[in-house]
């Protein structure tokens, strides 16, 4: 690990590069400056080390010092540092990566288009959905449905898909053609006495109602994360996707699985799609595709969508999409080596073996008066804090209880993320049993110090 300094100018620049929800609040308080990483840990500019309990941003699956990925990037830079995919040209390694992705896809897929981020991949999917319906002579079938609390990115189109108000507020989002339906959060959204399956039926019924009200001939696609990450680690209730997909099939609505967080082992299968029985027409992936050692994302599309693209491009004379860096040979080489490592080390089997220790360890405090719900699957989880356990009453956002918990975890040497009053935990997939226990110990101590602080501030229900 190295220390590259800690200048006031660097801290100020970081405010502008990585926006805070409240810039004024942080104008006199710099970010935590990270200078190095090793295994599941990172180091700050003071030399303190932390378990990276969110794998960076749900993404650094192989940790921060995988030599094979470093070597793959180095050799790729020496061999072919750049080439594009325009005018019937493409790097060989990009073709190899595309073939590999198709071979491990959870449902039959035909082609792969590359991008540089999950936001960009979802943006591309939207473009192709519109292109597809134009090719089929359905110019009105263009509206796209996402879900409240979904996260699909921050570009103009993918940000419109996202169902979180801070991504929309005063950015003039969402733009037209984007709709939102129920968030499948049973703990918060279920009615009194409603079972999980009944709740899933109601979500599906509300989706159908929205489609009918808008006009089925105007609804093009439905986007869904298998597990909703940035929305608070929302795990779908049993039968949810089965019932949702029945509605989509009834009205000829495409389904896109956003595997940006769930893909490549996180849920205990290679794809979250497999964990929840999804049968998408398109799949986006990014993050763990390269263990985030280098930016890369991919969109996989089915054969019917590809054939429609061919038909339309023949009519127009060309297919008018491409980007300078999409399918970059260095990124492709790193991604290909990442996929090889997942297979050789049986990362999926590792997550299945370690998942119960991780999930059970977090749930051992489920009866704690501060915890409303612990939810998760594989090696991703959310811990929701509440003011009143019996009524599920939430804390006032002004108290910042989740933020306080996050700060206490950081003091204990663990970096996690407060999403409101839900603490998201998503460690690198290479974490060991001993390191899981260490992580859980940090959570335990942060929980107790937060509980003490809450009681001292009179914020507990009487």
Buried (B, 14 or more C-beta within 10 A) or exposed (E): BEEEEEEEEBBEEBBEEEEEEEEEEBEEEBBEBBBBBEBBBBBBBEEEBBBBBBBBBBBBBBBBBBEBBEEBBEEBEEEBEEBBBEEEEBBEBBBBBBEBBBEBBBBEBBBBBBBBBBBBBBBBBBBBBBBBBBBBEBEEBBBBBBBBBBBBBBBBBBBBBBBBEEBBEEEEBBEEBBBBBBBBBBBBBBEEEBEBBBBBBBBBEEBBEBBEEEEBEBBBBBBBBBBBBBBBBBBBBEBBBBBBBEBBEEBEBBBBBBBBBBBBBBBBBBBBBBBBEBBBBBBBBBBBBBBBBBBBBBBBBBEEBBEBBEEBBEEEEEEEEEBEBBBBBBBBBBBBBBBEBBEEEEBBEBBBEBBEBBBEBBBEBEEBBBBBBBBBBBBBBBBBBBBBBEEEEBBEEEBBBBBBBBBBBBEBBBBBBBBBBBBBBBBBBBBEEEBBEBBBBBBBBBBBBBBEBBEEEEBBEE
